[in-house]
Amino acid sequence: MSRKWIISLGVGLFLCFQMAFMQPLTTFSKENITDMPVQSKFKAIKINYSVKGRDVYVECIVPGFSFVSDGEKSTRKDGEGHIHVYVNGKKIEDVNQAAFIIKGLPKGTHEITLQFVHNNQQPYQYHEKFTVDIK
């Protein structure tokens, strides 16, 4: 047997196992995300993060949400905006992209808050909090 064939078989068996024993996943097409009320869209958000040294790598999966650059933040438009990043209750930056790094945190435990905000700086009724331990 060739090595490629064995790897393909292993991947296929793994996917079959995952589908058989996992709960069904909810999928969203671009059409039904667009038609959802803005606050309902936030229920589909997934925040991933990892700590590497003194940095926290954050990835926000936000269906139907467009991040806007600093020059476009004057007019409120539902489904657009940016993130205010807080560390231990203190705002440290505005983020205009789905993936970013919080750099150089001191040793200790820190509470990170991500507040999603409209273009005109008014917050959405959604935020995410998580705690990281810097060693």
Protein Blocks (a to p, Z undefined) as FASTA:
>chain_A
ZZklmmmmmmmmmmmmmmmmmccdddddfklmmmpcfklmmmmpccddddehjaccdddd
dehiacddfklmmbccehiacddddeehiafbdcfbfbdcdehiaedddddddddddfko
pacfbdcddddddZZ
